[in-house]
Amino acid sequence: MTPTRHCHECGWEWTLPGFPGRGDTCHRCYADLRVCLNCLSYDPRVAHQCRDRRADPVMEKAAGNFCEYFDFARRVHVPKTENNPREDAAREKLKKLFGD
């Protein structure tokens, strides 16, 4: 599969040239598109979840923002599933640990 620019929420593919503006939303689920979750610099493992040190911290990662360093990431869309086996296994281990 080839990486595409798509909505972080539903996977709708952005095919227009350039990047979305702050007011642009997904045509399918109406989620904001110019958000940290769609940015190439977004990384949940670093400080403020952004690899670009010049960017101001953004609290709402799924809300449209004015970040001037936004770069719409090209990724392979992986649909969100209801059940995450890794998360379920971790929850079971915690239940056993705490005797629930």
C-alpha positions in Angstrom: 0.0 0.0 0.0 1.2 3.5 -0.7 1.2 6.2 1.9 -1.5 8.8 1.5 -2.6 12.0 3.3 -5.8 11.1 5.1 -8.1 12.0 8.0 -6.8 10.8 11.3 -10.4 9.9 12.4 -12.0 8.0 9.5 -9.3 7.6 6.8 -10.8 9.8 4.1 -8.1 10.6 1.6 -7.0 14.2 1.0 -6.4 14.5 -2.7 -6.3 18.3 -3.1 -3.0 20.0 -3.8 -1.3 21.7 -0.9 -2.2 21.4 2.8 -5.6 22.0 4.5 -6.3 25.3 6.1 -7.3 25.7 9.7 -11.0 25.6 8.8 -10.9 22.6 6.5 -12.7 19.5 7.7 -13.0 15.9 6.5 -15.7 15.5 3.9 -16.8 12.2 5.5 -16.7 12.7 9.3 -16.2 16.5 9.6 -13.1 16.2 11.8 -10.6 19.0 11.5 -7.7 18.2 9.2 -5.1 20.7 10.1 -4.4 19.0 13.5 -1.4 17.6 15.3 -2.6 14.1 14.7 -2.2 14.6 10.9 1.2 16.3 11.1 4.5 14.7 10.1 6.0 16.0 13.3 3.5 14.5 15.7 5.1 11.9 17.9 3.4 10.8 21.2 6.8 9.8 22.6 8.4 13.2 22.7 7.9 16.4 24.7 4.6 18.1 23.8 4.1 15.2 21.3 5.9 17.2 18.6 9.3 16.6 17.1 9.5 20.2 15.8 11.1 22.2 18.6 10.2 25.5 17.0 6.4 24.9 17.3 4.4 26.2 20.2 2.8 23.5 22.4 -0.7 22.6 21.4 -3.0 21.1 24.1 -5.8 19.7 21.8 -4.1 17.4 19.3 -7.3 16.7 17.4 -8.5 20.3 17.1 -7.6 22.7 14.3 -4.7 25.0 15.1 -2.5 27.7 13.6 0.8 25.9 13.7 3.0 27.3 11.0 5.2 24.2 10.8 2.3 21.8 9.9 3.2 19.3 7.3 0.5 16.8 6.3 1.9 13.4 6.9 1.7 10.6 4.3 0.9 7.4 6.0 -0.7 4.0 5.3 -4.2 4.2 6.7 -4.9 1.5 9.3 -8.6 1.4 10.3 -9.3 1.8 14.0 -10.9 -1.3 15.4 -13.1 -1.7 18.4 -10.9 -4.4 20.0 -7.2 -3.9 20.4 -5.7 -7.3 21.4 -2.6 -5.7 22.9 -4.6 -3.3 25.0 -6.9 -6.1 26.1 -3.9 -8.3 27.2 -2.5 -5.3 29.2 -5.8 -4.7 30.9 -6.0 -8.4 31.9 -2.5 -8.3 33.4 -3.5 -5.3 35.4 -6.6 -7.0 36.7 -4.6 -10.0 37.7 -2.0 -7.8 39.4 -4.6 -5.9 41.5 -6.8 -9.0 42.1 -9.9 -7.7 40.2 
